Amino acid sequence: MAQQHLRRLSTPRAAALAGVLFALLCGTALVLIRTALPEGAEPGSQWLVTGSTNLQVAATIMPFAGISFLWFMGVMRDGLGRYEDKFFSTVFVGSGILFLAMLFVAAGVGAGLEHSGGAMDPSVATFGQFVLLTISKTYALRMAAVFMISLATIWLKTGLMPHWLVITSYVLAVGLLVAGDVSMWLTLAFPAWVLVVSVLVLIRAGVIDLPGESVHQT
């Protein structure tokens, strides 16, 4: 009984802390990538002008963000327990892994070009830039939207999270599906969403207190 009680107490906190860590690390890596490739300049020219190590640093940070995200996914799924829906759980896990794999590829492409000096060739730099941005905006961001939709659907069916969070997740996910190619800054919406979810879980677990406010699910 003691072990079971400890598991019930620590699991939400572990998921939330992993989510907070992912949001901070992934957000930092995405900002580094975007500042290394600012919008509005001639395609491929950004690599040559900056001469920075932003993309290498982002590639170094990204694996740790990935570890945190896998932990977040695993513990969130474990928290569903007997309420787990196999269909939506499969979509939830699959989209999360695809999202993470694509971020790894995008960060690796940028770091590889920056480290190898391949970006000194304008045609190679342009190719690398479009590959990086296409993977991160067109594919990874939409997998993140599918992840949000599947998890929000599970919450809607089980009542494990507040209704406002479910609706917000749906609206944000649809926005990312439709407008994902507009700007790479939109990729920050996903770690921000994970951060909100994680903070809410910490509040519900009693780690963060909100005086005069109750967040228990009705």
C-alpha positions, 0 to 999 in steps of 0.5 A: 500500500505504501509503494502504491500510494508513493506511485500515485503521488509521484507520477503526476509530479514526474510527468509535470516536471518532465513537461516543464523541462521539455518546454524550457529546453525545446523552447530554447533550442527552437529560439536558437534555430530561428535566430540563426535563420531569421525571416526576411533575408535571402534564402541561404544567406543567414548561415553565412552572415551569422557565423554563430554556433546557435545550431550546434548548441540547439542540437546539443540541447535537443536530445535532453529535451527529447528525453524529457518529452518521452518521460512526459509522454510515458507518465501521462499515458500511465496516468490514464490507467484503465481509462486508456483508449487504445486507438487514441493512445496509439495516435498519441504515442505515434504522433509524439514520437514522430514529432520528436524524431523530426525535431532531431532531424531538423536540429541535426541538419542545421548543426551538420551544415554549421559544423562541417562548413557546408553552409559556406556554399550558398546552394548547399546553405539554401538547401539545408535551410529549406530542409530544416524549415520544412521538417520543423514547420510542415511536418513536426509542427503538424505531428505536434498538433495531432498529439494535442488533438489525441490527448485532448480527445482522451481528456474529453472522454475521461474528464481527466482535465478541465474542459477549458484546456480541452477546448484550448487544445483543440483550437490551438491544434487546428490553428497549427494544422492550418497555419503551420507554414506561416512562421517557424515561431509558431513551433514555440506554441507546442512547448508553451502548451506542454508548459501550461499542461505541466503547470496545471498538473502540478497545481492539481497535485498540490505542488503549486498552490493558488490561494482561493482557487480550486482546480479540481475537476467537476 
